[in-house]
Amino acid sequence: MKDLREAYQLMQDNCGIKVGDTVRVLRISTKKEEKTYGATWVTQTTKFIGKEYLVEGMYNGAVILAGVRFPFFVLEKIKDAEPELKPCPFCGEKPELLPSEALNAKWHNQFTVCCSINANGCGSTSRYADSKQEAIKAWNKRVSV
């Protein structure tokens, strides 16, 4: 039994789902062998089928959605968690993610990270990127001077 639990935990660890991701519940687990390893199955779980939820946590071999534990294999990952913005490498203030339109840029539908002077920042910005994730990734790679 211990080897099976360890194998299950290894599969969950490598399933690609993490805290902050958005997932969809595809089904509930009805097989006896699927009702183990930390998943709590009650009749109310059918109301979750087809809906999207933010992953709140991972606990004892289960993925926690809206306070209920689900096994990873009944979930479909819809969207990765938004990465956190690191503080400005120049002044240490908290930056903000902005669409290019907010800065009256000639490029549209792009994003940049800005350490706003209005919020006691230094005014530094990242390059424009095609997605929020790319802009955050570019900002977070910057090195302090």
C-alpha positions as CSV (number, residue, x, y, z in Angstrom):
1,M,0.0,0.0,0.0
2,K,2.8,2.4,0.8
3,D,4.4,1.9,-2.6
4,L,1.0,2.6,-4.3
5,R,0.6,5.8,-2.3
6,E,4.1,6.9,-3.2
7,A,3.5,6.2,-6.9
8,Y,0.2,8.2,-6.8
9,Q,2.0,11.1,-5.1
10,L,4.7,11.0,-7.7
11,M,2.2,11.1,-10.5
12,Q,0.4,14.1,-8.9
13,D,3.6,15.9,-8.4
14,N,4.3,15.6,-12.1
15,C,0.8,16.2,-13.4
16,G,1.6,19.9,-14.0
17,I,-1.2,21.3,-11.8
18,K,-0.1,23.8,-9.2
19,V,-1.5,26.3,-6.7
20,G,-3.0,29.3,-8.5
21,D,-3.7,27.4,-11.8
22,T,-7.3,27.3,-13.2
23,V,-8.7,23.8,-13.7
24,R,-12.0,22.3,-14.9
25,V,-13.5,19.3,-13.1
26,L,-14.1,16.7,-15.8
27,R,-15.8,14.0,-13.7
28,I,-16.1,12.7,-10.3
29,S,-14.3,9.6,-9.2
30,T,-16.7,6.6,-8.9
31,K,-14.3,3.6,-8.8
32,K,-13.5,2.3,-5.4
33,E,-9.7,2.4,-6.1
34,E,-10.0,6.1,-7.1
35,K,-11.6,7.1,-3.7
36,T,-8.3,7.0,-1.8
37,Y,-5.2,9.1,-1.2
38,G,-6.8,12.2,0.3
39,A,-9.8,12.8,-2.1
40,T,-13.0,13.4,-0.3
41,W,-16.0,12.2,-2.3
42,V,-19.5,13.2,-1.4
43,T,-22.7,13.4,-3.5
44,Q,-22.3,17.2,-3.6
45,T,-19.2,16.9,-5.8
46,T,-21.3,16.4,-8.9
47,K,-22.1,20.1,-8.8
48,F,-18.5,20.8,-9.7
49,I,-18.5,18.9,-13.0
50,G,-17.8,21.1,-16.0
51,K,-17.0,24.2,-13.9
52,E,-13.7,26.0,-13.6
53,Y,-11.9,26.6,-10.3
54,L,-8.7,28.2,-9.0
55,V,-6.4,25.6,-7.3
56,E,-6.3,26.6,-3.6
57,G,-3.8,24.1,-2.4
58,M,-2.4,20.6,-2.7
59,Y,-2.7,18.3,0.3
60,N,-2.0,14.6,1.0
61,G,-2.4,13.6,-2.6
62,A,-5.3,15.8,-3.5
63,V,-5.9,19.1,-5.3
64,I,-8.1,21.5,-3.3
65,L,-10.8,23.4,-5.1
66,A,-13.4,25.5,-3.3
67,G,-12.5,23.6,-0.1
68,V,-13.1,20.2,-1.6
69,R,-10.3,17.7,-2.4
70,F,-10.1,16.2,-5.9
71,P,-7.6,13.7,-7.4
72,F,-5.5,15.3,-10.2
73,F,-6.8,12.8,-12.8
74,V,-10.3,14.2,-12.8
75,L,-9.1,17.7,-13.6
76,E,-8.1,19.5,-16.8
77,K,-5.7,22.4,-16.5
78,I,-7.2,25.5,-18.2
79,K,-4.7,28.2,-17.4
80,D,-1.4,28.5,-15.6
81,A,-1.2,30.6,-12.4
82,E,-0.2,34.2,-13.0
83,P,3.4,34.7,-11.9
84,E,4.0,37.2,-9.2
85,L,5.8,40.4,-10.0
86,K,9.1,40.9,-8.3
87,P,9.9,44.3,-6.7
88,C,11.6,46.9,-8.9
89,P,15.3,45.9,-9.2
90,F,16.3,49.6,-9.1
91,C,14.2,51.1,-6.2
92,G,12.5,48.1,-4.6
93,E,8.9,49.4,-5.0
94,K,6.0,47.3,-6.2
95,P,5.5,47.6,-10.0
96,E,2.3,47.2,-11.9
97,L,1.3,45.3,-15.1
98,L,-0.2,47.6,-17.7
99,P,-1.8,47.2,-21.1
100,S,0.1,49.2,-23.8
101,E,-3.0,51.3,-24.3
102,A,-2.7,52.7,-20.7
103,L,0.6,54.3,-21.7
104,N,-0.8,55.7,-25.0
105,A,1.8,53.5,-26.8
106,K,1.6,53.0,-30.5
107,W,1.5,49.2,-30.0
108,H,-1.9,47.8,-29.0
109,N,-2.8,44.5,-27.3
110,Q,0.5,44.3,-25.6
111,F,1.7,44.5,-22.0
112,T,4.5,46.1,-20.0
113,V,5.5,46.3,-16.3
114,C,6.0,49.7,-14.9
115,C,7.4,51.0,-11.6
116,S,5.1,53.9,-11.4
117,I,6.4,57.3,-10.4
118,N,2.9,58.0,-9.0
119,A,3.3,55.2,-6.5
120,N,6.8,56.3,-5.3
121,G,8.5,54.2,-7.9
122,C,11.4,55.2,-10.2
123,G,9.6,55.0,-13.5
124,S,11.5,52.0,-15.0
125,T,9.6,49.8,-17.4
126,S,10.0,46.5,-19.1
127,R,9.9,45.8,-22.8
128,Y,6.4,45.4,-24.4
129,A,5.3,41.8,-24.6
130,D,2.4,40.0,-26.4
131,S,1.0,38.5,-23.2
132,K,0.8,39.3,-19.5
133,Q,2.9,36.2,-18.7
134,E,5.7,37.3,-21.1
135,A,5.8,40.8,-19.7
136,I,6.0,39.5,-16.1
137,K,8.7,37.0,-17.1
138,A,10.8,39.7,-18.7
139,W,10.4,42.0,-15.7
140,N,11.3,39.3,-13.2
141,K,14.5,38.4,-15.1
142,R,15.9,41.9,-14.6
143,V,19.0,42.2,-12.4
144,S,19.4,44.7,-9.5
145,V,22.1,47.4,-10.0
